[in-house]
C-alpha cells in the first residue's frame, strides 16, 4: 500500500492476508501492518512491526457513550 526509505531507515504499510487451520477448522483474516526497518551491520533489519486486525466500519453513534 505504501513504502518509503532513506539511506538508514524505511517502512512499509500493507495488508497481510492469511488462511489457517486450527483443530480441523479453516479460517482466514487480514491484518493492517506497519513494519519499520533500519540498516544494521550492512543489511536491512526489522526494527519494529505493528499489526491490527481489520474491522468493518461502524457508525459513530454505535461507539458514543450517552
PQR file of N, CA, C, O and H, with PARSE charges and radii, in Angstrom:
ATOM      1  N   UNK A   1       0.810  -1.179   0.000 -0.4000 1.5000
ATOM      2  CA  UNK A   1       0.000   0.000   0.000 -0.0000 2.0000
ATOM      3  C   UNK A   1       0.864   1.259   0.000  0.5500 1.7000
ATOM      4  O   UNK A   1       0.569   2.218  -0.714 -0.5500 1.4000
ATOM      5  N   UNK A   2       1.950   1.256   0.815 -0.4000 1.5000
ATOM      6  CA  UNK A   2       2.835   2.413   0.856 -0.0000 2.0000
ATOM      7  C   UNK A   2       4.214   1.966   1.321  0.5500 1.7000
ATOM      8  O   UNK A   2       4.350   1.013   2.087 -0.5500 1.4000
ATOM      9  H   UNK A   2       2.190   0.477   1.395  0.4000 1.0000
ATOM     10  N   UNK A   3       5.230   2.673   0.844 -0.4000 1.5000
ATOM     11  CA  UNK A   3       6.604   2.386   1.255 -0.0000 2.0000
ATOM     12  C   UNK A   3       7.425   3.661   1.153  0.5500 1.7000
ATOM     13  O   UNK A   3       7.141   4.540   0.338 -0.5500 1.4000
ATOM     14  H   UNK A   3       5.119   3.448   0.222  0.4000 1.0000
ATOM     15  N   UNK A   4       8.459   3.746   2.004 -0.4000 1.5000
ATOM     16  CA  UNK A   4       9.354   4.907   1.995 -0.0000 2.0000
ATOM     17  C   UNK A   4      10.681   4.462   2.569  0.5500 1.7000
ATOM     18  O   UNK A   4      10.722   3.619   3.464 -0.5500 1.4000
ATOM     19  H   UNK A   4       8.690   3.033   2.665  0.4000 1.0000
ATOM     20  N   UNK A   5      11.771   5.024   2.059 -0.4000 1.5000
ATOM     21  CA  UNK A   5      13.089   4.677   2.601 -0.0000 2.0000
ATOM     22  C   UNK A   5      14.063   5.828   2.448  0.5500 1.7000
ATOM     23  O   UNK A   5      14.010   6.588   1.482 -0.5500 1.4000
ATOM     24  H   UNK A   5      11.738   5.709   1.331  0.4000 1.0000
ATOM     25  N   UNK A   6      14.959   5.941   3.430 -0.4000 1.5000
ATOM     26  CA  UNK A   6      16.118   6.817   3.343 -0.0000 2.0000
ATOM     27  C   UNK A   6      17.329   5.891   3.318  0.5500 1.7000
ATOM     28  O   UNK A   6      17.174   4.681   3.157 -0.5500 1.4000
ATOM     29  H   UNK A   6      15.002   5.323   4.215  0.4000 1.0000
ATOM     30  N   UNK A   7      18.508   6.429   3.472 -0.4000 1.5000
ATOM     31  CA  UNK A   7      19.709   5.589   3.472 -0.0000 2.0000
ATOM     32  C   UNK A   7      19.770   4.667   4.685  0.5500 1.7000
ATOM     33  O   UNK A   7      20.386   3.604   4.615 -0.5500 1.4000
ATOM     34  H   UNK A   7      18.634   7.412   3.603  0.4000 1.0000
ATOM     35  N   UNK A   8      19.141   5.057   5.800 -0.4000 1.5000
ATOM     36  CA  UNK A   8      19.260   4.287   7.043 -0.0000 2.0000
ATOM     37  C   UNK A   8      17.949   3.778   7.629  0.5500 1.7000
ATOM     38  O   UNK A   8      17.961   2.964   8.552 -0.5500 1.4000
ATOM     39  H   UNK A   8      18.641   5.921   5.857  0.4000 1.0000
ATOM     40  N   UNK A   9      16.816   4.247   7.103 -0.4000 1.5000
ATOM     41  CA  UNK A   9      15.532   3.921   7.714 -0.0000 2.0000
ATOM     42  C   UNK A   9      14.483   3.765   6.623  0.5500 1.7000
ATOM     43  O   UNK A   9      14.518   4.473   5.617 -0.5500 1.4000
ATOM     44  H   UNK A   9      16.806   4.908   6.353  0.4000 1.0000
ATOM     45  N   UNK A  10      13.550   2.837   6.820 -0.4000 1.5000
ATOM     46  CA  UNK A  10      12.476   2.655   5.848 -0.0000 2.0000
ATOM     47  C   UNK A  10      11.261   2.058   6.512  0.5500 1.7000
ATOM     48  O   UNK A  10      11.337   1.539   7.626 -0.5500 1.4000
ATOM     49  H   UNK A  10      13.522   2.261   7.637  0.4000 1.0000
ATOM     50  N   UNK A  11      10.133   2.135   5.819 -0.4000 1.5000
ATOM     51  CA  UNK A  11       8.925   1.500   6.339 -0.0000 2.0000
ATOM     52  C   UNK A  11       8.045   1.020   5.199  0.5500 1.7000
ATOM     53  O   UNK A  11       8.128   1.514   4.074 -0.5500 1.4000
ATOM     54  H   UNK A  11      10.072   2.556   4.914  0.4000 1.0000
ATOM     55  N   UNK A  12       7.201   0.048   5.514 -0.4000 1.5000
ATOM     56  CA  UNK A  12       6.159  -0.396   4.599 -0.0000 2.0000
ATOM     57  C   UNK A  12       4.851  -0.473   5.379  0.5500 1.7000
ATOM     58  O   UNK A  12       4.832  -0.841   6.554 -0.5500 1.4000
ATOM     59  H   UNK A  12       7.134  -0.352   6.428  0.4000 1.0000
ATOM     60  N   UNK A  13       3.770  -0.125   4.712 -0.4000 1.5000
ATOM     61  CA  UNK A  13       2.422  -0.243   5.260 -0.0000 2.0000
ATOM     62  C   UNK A  13       1.678  -1.147   4.295  0.5500 1.7000
ATOM     63  O   UNK A  13       1.622  -0.869   3.098 -0.5500 1.4000
ATOM     64  H   UNK A  13       3.786   0.174   3.758  0.4000 1.0000
ATOM     65  N   UNK A  14       1.110  -2.222   4.807 -0.4000 1.5000
ATOM     66  CA  UNK A  14       0.490  -3.204   3.919 -0.0000 2.0000
ATOM     67  C   UNK A  14      -0.653  -3.930   4.604  0.5500 1.7000
ATOM     68  O   UNK A  14      -0.875  -3.784   5.806 -0.5500 1.4000
ATOM     69  H   UNK A  14       1.155  -2.448   5.780  0.4000 1.0000
ATOM     70  N   UNK A  15      -1.371  -4.710   3.820 -0.4000 1.5000
ATOM     71  CA  UNK A  15      -2.402  -5.597   4.345 -0.0000 2.0000
ATOM     72  C   UNK A  15      -1.892  -7.022   4.161  0.5500 1.7000
ATOM     73  O   UNK A  15      -1.603  -7.445   3.042 -0.5500 1.4000
ATOM     74  H   UNK A  15      -1.191  -4.829   2.843  0.4000 1.0000
ATOM     75  N   UNK A  16      -1.782  -7.762   5.266 -0.4000 1.5000
ATOM     76  CA  UNK A  16      -1.377  -9.167   5.213 -0.0000 2.0000
ATOM     77  C   UNK A  16      -2.632 -10.018   5.307  0.5500 1.7000
ATOM     78  O   UNK A  16      -3.405  -9.899   6.258 -0.5500 1.4000
ATOM     79  H   UNK A  16      -2.017  -7.418   6.176  0.4000 1.0000
ATOM     80  N   UNK A  17      -2.828 -10.871   4.321 -0.4000 1.5000
ATOM     81  CA  UNK A  17      -3.968 -11.790   4.325 -0.0000 2.0000
ATOM     82  C   UNK A  17      -3.456 -13.188   4.631  0.5500 1.7000
ATOM     83  O   UNK A  17      -2.358 -13.559   4.217 -0.5500 1.4000
ATOM     84  H   UNK A  17      -2.200 -10.968   3.549  0.4000 1.0000
ATOM     85  N   UNK A  18      -4.261 -13.968   5.363 -0.4000 1.5000
ATOM     86  CA  UNK A  18      -3.810 -15.297   5.753 -0.0000 2.0000
ATOM     87  C   UNK A  18      -4.979 -16.266   5.813  0.5500 1.7000
ATOM     88  O   UNK A  18      -6.137 -15.873   5.954 -0.5500 1.4000
ATOM     89  H   UNK A  18      -5.153 -13.667   5.700  0.4000 1.0000
ATOM     90  N   UNK A  19      -4.637 -17.553   5.701 -0.4000 1.5000
ATOM     91  CA  UNK A  19      -5.567 -18.644   5.958 -0.0000 2.0000
ATOM     92  C   UNK A  19      -4.870 -19.587   6.926  0.5500 1.7000
ATOM     93  O   UNK A  19      -3.645 -19.712   6.921 -0.5500 1.4000
ATOM     94  H   UNK A  19      -3.696 -17.873   5.587  0.4000 1.0000
ATOM     95  N   UNK A  20      -5.662 -20.240   7.748 -0.4000 1.5000
ATOM     96  CA  UNK A  20      -5.091 -21.156   8.742 -0.0000 2.0000
ATOM     97  C   UNK A  20      -6.095 -22.249   9.066  0.5500 1.7000
ATOM     98  O   UNK A  20      -7.301 -22.079   8.888 -0.5500 1.4000
ATOM     99  H   UNK A  20      -6.657 -20.137   7.752  0.4000 1.0000
ATOM    100  N   UNK A  21      -5.584 -23.354   9.537 -0.4000 1.5000
ATOM    101  CA  UNK A  21      -6.432 -24.446  10.009 -0.0000 2.0000
ATOM    102  C   UNK A  21      -6.067 -24.719  11.455  0.5500 1.7000
ATOM    103  O   UNK A  21      -4.902 -24.951  11.779 -0.5500 1.4000
ATOM    104  H   UNK A  21      -4.604 -23.492   9.681  0.4000 1.0000
ATOM    105  N   UNK A  22      -7.071 -24.690  12.322 -0.4000 1.5000
ATOM    106  CA  UNK A  22      -6.871 -24.922  13.743 -0.0000 2.0000
ATOM    107  C   UNK A  22      -7.924 -25.897  14.219  0.5500 1.7000
ATOM    108  O   UNK A  22      -9.120 -25.639  14.085 -0.5500 1.4000
ATOM    109  H   UNK A  22      -8.017 -24.501  12.059  0.4000 1.0000
ATOM    110  N   UNK A  23      -7.494 -27.009  14.770 -0.4000 1.5000
ATOM    111  CA  UNK A  23      -8.412 -28.064  15.213 -0.0000 2.0000
ATOM    112  C   UNK A  23      -9.342 -28.494  14.096  0.5500 1.7000
ATOM    113  O   UNK A  23     -10.521 -28.759  14.334 -0.5500 1.4000
ATOM    114  H   UNK A  23      -6.522 -27.219  14.879  0.4000 1.0000
ATOM    115  N   UNK A  24      -8.819 -28.567  12.868 -0.4000 1.5000
ATOM    116  CA  UNK A  24      -9.605 -29.019  11.727 -0.0000 2.0000
ATOM    117  C   UNK A  24     -10.537 -27.980  11.127  0.5500 1.7000
ATOM    118  O   UNK A  24     -11.233 -28.267  10.154 -0.5500 1.4000
ATOM    119  H   UNK A  24      -7.862 -28.352  12.675  0.4000 1.0000
ATOM    120  N   UNK A  25     -10.564 -26.783  11.687 -0.4000 1.5000
ATOM    121  CA  UNK A  25     -11.431 -25.721  11.163 -0.0000 2.0000
ATOM    122  C   UNK A  25     -10.584 -24.706  10.412  0.5500 1.7000
ATOM    123  O   UNK A  25      -9.591 -24.193  10.928 -0.5500 1.4000
ATOM    124  H   UNK A  25      -9.998 -26.549  12.478  0.4000 1.0000
ATOM    125  N   UNK A  26     -11.002 -24.427   9.177 -0.4000 1.5000
ATOM    126  CA  UNK A  26     -10.256 -23.477   8.360 -0.0000 2.0000
ATOM    127  C   UNK A  26     -10.833 -22.077   8.530  0.5500 1.7000
ATOM    128  O   UNK A  26     -12.049 -21.903   8.622 -0.5500 1.4000
ATOM    129  H   UNK A  26     -11.809 -24.843   8.758  0.4000 1.0000
ATOM    130  N   UNK A  27      -9.957 -21.089   8.572 -0.4000 1.5000
ATOM    131  CA  UNK A  27     -10.382 -19.693   8.690 -0.0000 2.0000
ATOM    132  C   UNK A  27      -9.427 -18.800   7.938  0.5500 1.7000
ATOM    133  O   UNK A  27      -8.380 -19.243   7.466 -0.5500 1.4000
ATOM    134  H   UNK A  27      -8.970 -21.230   8.497  0.4000 1.0000
ATOM    135  N   UNK A  28      -9.794 -17.546   7.830 -0.4000 1.5000
ATOM    136  CA  UNK A  28      -8.937 -16.584   7.147 -0.0000 2.0000
ATOM    137  C   UNK A  28      -9.120 -15.216   7.792  0.5500 1.7000
ATOM    138  O   UNK A  28     -10.047 -15.002   8.573 -0.5500 1.4000
ATOM    139  H   UNK A  28     -10.645 -17.187   8.213  0.4000 1.0000
ATOM    140  N   UNK A  29      -8.239 -14.312   7.458 -0.4000 1.5000
ATOM    141  CA  UNK A  29      -8.331 -12.971   8.016 -0.0000 2.0000
ATOM    142  C   UNK A  29      -7.362 -12.044   7.323  0.5500 1.7000
ATOM    143  O   UNK A  29      -6.664 -12.424   6.383 -0.5500 1.4000
ATOM    144  H   UNK A  29      -7.487 -14.486   6.823  0.4000 1.0000
ATOM    145  N   UNK A  30      -7.336 -10.817   7.811 -0.4000 1.5000
ATOM    146  CA  UNK A  30      -6.433  -9.813   7.257 -0.0000 2.0000
ATOM    147  C   UNK A  30      -5.955  -8.912   8.386  0.5500 1.7000
ATOM    148  O   UNK A  30      -6.702  -8.613   9.317 -0.5500 1.4000
ATOM    149  H   UNK A  30      -7.902 -10.508   8.575  0.4000 1.0000
ATOM    150  N   UNK A  31      -4.709  -8.486   8.290 -0.4000 1.5000
ATOM    151  CA  UNK A  31      -4.117  -7.581   9.268 -0.0000 2.0000
ATOM    152  C   UNK A  31      -3.599  -6.341   8.555  0.5500 1.7000
ATOM    153  O   UNK A  31      -3.033  -6.435   7.466 -0.5500 1.4000
ATOM    154  H   UNK A  31      -4.102  -8.729   7.533  0.4000 1.0000
ATOM    155  N   UNK A  32      -3.793  -5.191   9.165 -0.4000 1.5000
ATOM    156  CA  UNK A  32      -3.195  -3.934   8.695 -0.0000 2.0000
ATOM    157  C   UNK A  32      -1.841  -3.855   9.403  0.5500 1.7000
ATOM    158  O   UNK A  32      -1.791  -3.822  10.632 -0.5500 1.4000
ATOM    159  H   UNK A  32      -4.253  -5.115  10.050  0.4000 1.0000
ATOM    160  N   UNK A  33      -0.751  -3.824   8.644 -0.4000 1.5000
ATOM    161  CA  UNK A  33       0.592  -3.971   9.222 -0.0000 2.0000
ATOM    162  C   UNK A  33       1.497  -2.804   8.833  0.5500 1.7000
ATOM    163  O   UNK A  33       1.519  -2.375   7.680 -0.5500 1.4000
ATOM    164  H   UNK A  33      -0.792  -3.851   7.646  0.4000 1.0000
ATOM    165  N   UNK A  34       2.242  -2.298   9.816 -0.4000 1.5000
ATOM    166  CA  UNK A  34       3.301  -1.324   9.584 -0.0000 2.0000
ATOM    167  C   UNK A  34       4.611  -1.956  10.054  0.5500 1.7000
ATOM    168  O   UNK A  34       4.713  -2.405  11.195 -0.5500 1.4000
ATOM    169  H   UNK A  34       2.224  -2.647  10.754  0.4000 1.0000
ATOM    170  N   UNK A  35       5.602  -1.990   9.181 -0.4000 1.5000
ATOM    171  CA  UNK A  35       6.911  -2.538   9.533 -0.0000 2.0000
ATOM    172  C   UNK A  35       7.959  -1.456   9.291  0.5500 1.7000
ATOM    173  O   UNK A  35       8.004  -0.845   8.223 -0.5500 1.4000
ATOM    174  H   UNK A  35       5.520  -1.625   8.253  0.4000 1.0000
ATOM    175  N   UNK A  36       8.798  -1.230  10.299 -0.4000 1.5000
ATOM    176  CA  UNK A  36       9.864  -0.232  10.214 -0.0000 2.0000
ATOM    177  C   UNK A  36      11.204  -0.965  10.172  0.5500 1.7000
ATOM    178  O   UNK A  36      11.455  -1.862  10.976 -0.5500 1.4000
ATOM    179  H   UNK A  36       8.761  -1.726  11.166  0.4000 1.0000
ATOM    180  N   UNK A  37      12.058  -0.577   9.230 -0.4000 1.5000
ATOM    181  CA  UNK A  37      13.372  -1.196   9.054 -0.0000 2.0000
ATOM    182  C   UNK A  37      14.466  -0.170   9.313  0.5500 1.7000
ATOM    183  O   UNK A  37      14.266   1.033   9.143 -0.5500 1.4000
ATOM    184  H   UNK A  37      11.854   0.152   8.576  0.4000 1.0000
ATOM    185  N   UNK A  38      15.635  -0.676   9.731 -0.4000 1.5000
ATOM    186  CA  UNK A  38      16.813   0.185   9.830 -0.0000 2.0000
ATOM    187  C   UNK A  38      18.021  -0.620   9.349  0.5500 1.7000
ATOM    188  O   UNK A  38      18.028  -1.851   9.376 -0.5500 1.4000
ATOM    189  H   UNK A  38      15.797  -1.653   9.869  0.4000 1.0000
ATOM    190  N   UNK A  39      19.026   0.110   8.915 -0.4000 1.5000
ATOM    191  CA  UNK A  39      20.247  -0.554   8.449 -0.0000 2.0000
ATOM    192  C   UNK A  39      21.096  -0.886   9.665  0.5500 1.7000
ATOM    193  O   UNK A  39      21.362  -0.033  10.512 -0.5500 1.4000
ATOM    194  H   UNK A  39      19.020   1.110   8.893  0.4000 1.0000
ATOM    195  N   UNK A  40      21.519  -2.154   9.734 -0.4000 1.5000
ATOM    196  CA  UNK A  40      22.337  -2.639  10.846 -0.0000 2.0000
ATOM    197  C   UNK A  40      23.339  -3.641  10.287  0.5500 1.7000
ATOM    198  O   UNK A  40      22.948  -4.573   9.585 -0.5500 1.4000
ATOM    199  H   UNK A  40      21.303  -2.847   9.046  0.4000 1.0000
ATOM    200  N   UNK A  41      24.600  -3.470  10.581 -0.4000 1.5000
ATOM    201  CA  UNK A  41      25.655  -4.377  10.106 -0.0000 2.0000
ATOM    202  C   UNK A  41      25.584  -4.583   8.588  0.5500 1.7000
ATOM    203  O   UNK A  41      25.782  -5.694   8.097 -0.5500 1.4000
ATOM    204  H   UNK A  41      24.917  -2.713  11.152  0.4000 1.0000
ATOM    205  N   UNK A  42      25.302  -3.515   7.859 -0.4000 1.5000
ATOM    206  CA  UNK A  42      25.312  -3.572   6.407 -0.0000 2.0000
ATOM    207  C   UNK A  42      24.064  -4.137   5.751  0.5500 1.7000
ATOM    208  O   UNK A  42      24.028  -4.276   4.529 -0.5500 1.4000
ATOM    209  H   UNK A  42      25.141  -2.612   8.258  0.4000 1.0000
ATOM    210  N   UNK A  43      23.043  -4.467   6.527 -0.4000 1.5000
ATOM    211  CA  UNK A  43      21.812  -5.009   5.946 -0.0000 2.0000
ATOM    212  C   UNK A  43      20.573  -4.436   6.613  0.5500 1.7000
ATOM    213  O   UNK A  43      20.642  -3.880   7.709 -0.5500 1.4000
ATOM    214  H   UNK A  43      23.072  -4.354   7.520  0.4000 1.0000
ATOM    215  N   UNK A  44      19.447  -4.578   5.941 -0.4000 1.5000
ATOM    216  CA  UNK A  44      18.184  -4.099   6.499 -0.0000 2.0000
ATOM    217  C   UNK A  44      17.666  -5.080   7.538  0.5500 1.7000
ATOM    218  O   UNK A  44      17.636  -6.287   7.297 -0.5500 1.4000
ATOM    219  H   UNK A  44      19.391  -5.030   5.050  0.4000 1.0000
ATOM    220  N   UNK A  45      17.258  -4.565   8.691 -0.4000 1.5000
ATOM    221  CA  UNK A  45      16.715  -5.375   9.789 -0.0000 2.0000
ATOM    222  C   UNK A  45      15.386  -4.775  10.226  0.5500 1.7000
ATOM    223  O   UNK A  45      15.195  -3.561  10.155 -0.5500 1.4000
ATOM    224  H   UNK A  45      17.282  -3.584   8.886  0.4000 1.0000
ATOM    225  N   UNK A  46      14.472  -5.622  10.675 -0.4000 1.5000
ATOM    226  CA  UNK A  46      13.193  -5.138  11.202 -0.0000 2.0000
ATOM    227  C   UNK A  46      13.448  -4.516  12.568  0.5500 1.7000
ATOM    228  O   UNK A  46      13.954  -5.180  13.473 -0.5500 1.4000
ATOM    229  H   UNK A  46      14.627  -6.608  10.732  0.4000 1.0000
ATOM    230  N   UNK A  47      13.096  -3.241  12.717 -0.4000 1.5000
ATOM    231  CA  UNK A  47      13.255  -2.539  13.988 -0.0000 2.0000
ATOM    232  C   UNK A  47      11.953  -2.567  14.790  0.5500 1.7000
ATOM    233  O   UNK A  47      11.973  -2.563  16.020 -0.5500 1.4000
ATOM    234  H   UNK A  47      12.685  -2.702  11.982  0.4000 1.0000
ATOM    235  N   UNK A  48      10.812  -2.594  14.073 -0.4000 1.5000
ATOM    236  CA  UNK A  48       9.516  -2.580  14.751 -0.0000 2.0000
ATOM    237  C   UNK A  48       8.453  -3.071  13.775  0.5500 1.7000
ATOM    238  O   UNK A  48       8.509  -2.783  12.580 -0.5500 1.4000
ATOM    239  H   UNK A  48      10.796  -2.597  13.073  0.4000 1.0000
ATOM    240  N   UNK A  49       7.486  -3.815  14.299 -0.4000 1.5000
ATOM    241  CA  UNK A  49       6.354  -4.276  13.485 -0.0000 2.0000
ATOM    242  C   UNK A  49       5.104  -4.159  14.336  0.5500 1.7000
ATOM    243  O   UNK A  49       5.085  -4.573  15.495 -0.5500 1.4000
ATOM    244  H   UNK A  49       7.440  -4.050  15.270  0.4000 1.0000
ATOM    245  N   UNK A  50       4.064  -3.593  13.750 -0.4000 1.5000
ATOM    246  CA  UNK A  50       2.796  -3.461  14.464 -0.0000 2.0000
ATOM    247  C   UNK A  50       1.678  -3.915  13.533  0.5500 1.7000
ATOM    248  O   UNK A  50       1.644  -3.544  12.359 -0.5500 1.4000
ATOM    249  H   UNK A  50       4.080  -3.256  12.808  0.4000 1.0000
ATOM    250  N   UNK A  51       0.755  -4.731  14.074 -0.4000 1.5000
ATOM    251  CA  UNK A  51      -0.359  -5.234  13.266 -0.0000 2.0000
ATOM    252  C   UNK A  51      -1.655  -5.124  14.051  0.5500 1.7000
ATOM    253  O   UNK A  51      -1.703  -5.381  15.254 -0.5500 1.4000
ATOM    254  H   UNK A  51       0.783  -5.032  15.027  0.4000 1.0000
ATOM    255  N   UNK A  52      -2.710  -4.734  13.333 -0.4000 1.5000
ATOM    256  CA  UNK A  52      -4.057  -4.665  13.886 -0.0000 2.0000
ATOM    257  C   UNK A  52      -4.989  -5.444  12.977  0.5500 1.7000
ATOM    258  O   UNK A  52      -4.818  -5.427  11.757 -0.5500 1.4000
ATOM    259  H   UNK A  52      -2.671  -4.526  12.356  0.4000 1.0000
ATOM    260  N   UNK A  53      -5.974  -6.127  13.552 -0.4000 1.5000
ATOM    261  CA  UNK A  53      -6.963  -6.765  12.677 -0.0000 2.0000
ATOM    262  C   UNK A  53      -7.785  -5.688  11.972  0.5500 1.7000
ATOM    263  O   UNK A  53      -8.057  -4.626  12.533 -0.5500 1.4000
ATOM    264  H   UNK A  53      -6.112  -6.140  14.542  0.4000 1.0000
ATOM    265  N   UNK A  54      -8.163  -5.978  10.763 -0.4000 1.5000
ATOM    266  CA  UNK A  54      -9.021  -5.050  10.028 -0.0000 2.0000
ATOM    267  C   UNK A  54     -10.452  -5.305  10.470  0.5500 1.7000
ATOM    268  O   UNK A  54     -10.933  -6.438  10.440 -0.5500 1.4000
ATOM    269  H   UNK A  54      -7.942  -6.840  10.307  0.4000 1.0000
ATOM    270  N   UNK A  55     -11.112  -4.260  10.872 -0.4000 1.5000
ATOM    271  CA  UNK A  55     -12.502  -4.382  11.307 -0.0000 2.0000
ATOM    272  C   UNK A  55     -13.394  -3.620  10.348  0.5500 1.7000
ATOM    273  O   UNK A  55     -12.936  -2.746   9.611 -0.5500 1.4000
ATOM    274  H   UNK A  55     -10.722  -3.340  10.896  0.4000 1.0000
ATOM    275  N   UNK A  56     -14.647  -3.954  10.367 -0.4000 1.5000
ATOM    276  CA  UNK A  56     -15.580  -3.256   9.490 -0.0000 2.0000
ATOM    277  C   UNK A  56     -15.922  -1.899  10.084  0.5500 1.7000
ATOM    278  O   UNK A  56     -15.941  -1.749  11.306 -0.5500 1.4000
ATOM    279  H   UNK A  56     -15.019  -4.664  10.966  0.4000 1.0000
ATOM    280  N   UNK A  57     -16.190  -0.920   9.252 -0.4000 1.5000
ATOM    281  CA  UNK A  57     -16.542   0.409   9.761 -0.0000 2.0000
ATOM    282  C   UNK A  57     -17.821   0.364  10.596  0.5500 1.7000
ATOM    283  O   UNK A  57     -18.732  -0.416  10.316 -0.5500 1.4000
ATOM    284  H   UNK A  57     -16.174  -1.041   8.260  0.4000 1.0000
ATOM    285  N   UNK A  58     -17.875   1.210  11.621 -0.4000 1.5000
ATOM    286  CA  UNK A  58     -19.053   1.321  12.485 -0.0000 2.0000
ATOM    287  C   UNK A  58     -19.567   2.744  12.427  0.5500 1.7000
ATOM    288  O   UNK A  58     -18.805   3.694  12.244 -0.5500 1.4000
ATOM    289  H   UNK A  58     -17.136   1.844  11.848  0.4000 1.0000
ATOM    290  N   UNK A  59     -20.869   2.874  12.587 -0.4000 1.5000
ATOM    291  CA  UNK A  59     -21.454   4.216  12.667 -0.0000 2.0000
ATOM    292  C   UNK A  59     -20.981   4.876  13.950  0.5500 1.7000
ATOM    293  O   UNK A  59     -20.846   4.204  14.973 -0.5500 1.4000
ATOM    294  H   UNK A  59     -21.488   2.103  12.736  0.4000 1.0000
ATOM    295  N   UNK A  60     -20.726   6.179  13.916 -0.4000 1.5000
ATOM    296  CA  UNK A  60     -20.233   6.895  15.082 -0.0000 2.0000
ATOM    297  C   UNK A  60     -21.185   6.764  16.266  0.5500 1.7000
ATOM    298  O   UNK A  60     -20.749   6.719  17.416 -0.5500 1.4000
ATOM    299  H   UNK A  60     -20.836   6.725  13.086  0.4000 1.0000
ATOM    300  N   UNK A  61     -22.480   6.703  15.985 -0.4000 1.5000
ATOM    301  CA  UNK A  61     -23.471   6.596  17.062 -0.0000 2.0000
ATOM    302  C   UNK A  61     -23.299   5.295  17.869  0.5500 1.7000
ATOM    303  O   UNK A  61     -23.664   5.245  19.044 -0.5500 1.4000
ATOM    304  H   UNK A  61     -22.835   6.739  15.051  0.4000 1.0000
ATOM    305  N   UNK A  62     -22.756   4.266  17.254 -0.4000 1.5000
ATOM    306  CA  UNK A  62     -22.626   2.978  17.940 -0.0000 2.0000
ATOM    307  C   UNK A  62     -21.501   2.974  18.977  0.5500 1.7000
ATOM    308  O   UNK A  62     -21.455   2.080  19.822 -0.5500 1.4000
ATOM    309  H   UNK A  62     -22.460   4.306  16.300  0.4000 1.0000
ATOM    310  N   UNK A  63     -20.592   3.956  18.930 -0.4000 1.5000
ATOM    311  CA  UNK A  63     -19.479   3.963  19.888 -0.0000 2.0000
ATOM    312  C   UNK A  63     -19.546   5.120  20.881  0.5500 1.7000
ATOM    313  O   UNK A  63     -18.775   5.159  21.840 -0.5500 1.4000
ATOM    314  H   UNK A  63     -20.629   4.682  18.244  0.4000 1.0000
ATOM    315  N   UNK A  64     -20.463   6.064  20.655 -0.4000 1.5000
ATOM    316  CA  UNK A  64     -20.580   7.198  21.575 -0.0000 2.0000
ATOM    317  C   UNK A  64     -21.304   6.774  22.851  0.5500 1.7000
ATOM    318  O   UNK A  64     -22.307   6.061  22.809 -0.5500 1.4000
ATOM    319  H   UNK A  64     -21.089   6.032  19.876  0.4000 1.0000
ATOM    320  N   UNK A  65     -20.773   7.227  23.982 -0.4000 1.5000
ATOM    321  CA  UNK A  65     -21.437   6.944  25.250 -0.0000 2.0000
ATOM    322  C   UNK A  65     -22.429   8.065  25.558  0.5500 1.7000
ATOM    323  O   UNK A  65     -22.171   9.239  25.291 -0.5500 1.4000
ATOM    324  H   UNK A  65     -19.958   7.806  24.017  0.4000 1.0000
ATOM    325  N   UNK A  66     -23.567   7.671  26.124 -0.4000 1.5000
ATOM    326  CA  UNK A  66     -24.591   8.668  26.475 -0.0000 2.0000
ATOM    327  C   UNK A  66     -24.553   8.984  27.935  0.5500 1.7000
ATOM    328  O   UNK A  66     -25.341   9.800  28.411 -0.5500 1.4000
ATOM    329  H   UNK A  66     -23.776   6.718  26.341  0.4000 1.0000
TER
END
